[in-house]
Amino acid sequence: MKNNRGAERIVRYADMFAAMGTESRLRIMQLLLSAHPGGMVVGEIQEELGISASNLSHHLDKLKNEELVRVSREGTFLRCTANTDTLQELLTFLYAECCTRNQAIKPEKIVPVCK
């Protein structure tokens, strides 16, 4: 049972990485994290990235489907925020695998980046 759950988590995390695996989507995540916790309205993201509304909508849908981005309505605007809970789960998975179990990467090499 535990192995099945572990395999499901791996698939979920792979899907999250795949969702962020384009330049545009990674830039969206970077923008939303820099605007955390308030996020940005779709028009601001579109202006910052210089992409069409339909292209941005496609990218946001991918990120939203993997629970990496939250979208809420504010009147006529859509506000997007990074889902830091999901990102923390993903980063914790990576950290556990690379930095604690076998210390392939020393934790002190990562932590200063986060300070």
Secondary structure, 3 states (H helix, E strand, C coil): CHHHHHHHHHHHHHHHHHHCCCHHHHHHHHHHHHCCCCCEEHHHHHHHHCCCHHHHHHHHHHHHHCCCEEEEEECCEEEEEECHHHHHHHHHHHHHHHHHHCCCCCHHHHHHHHC
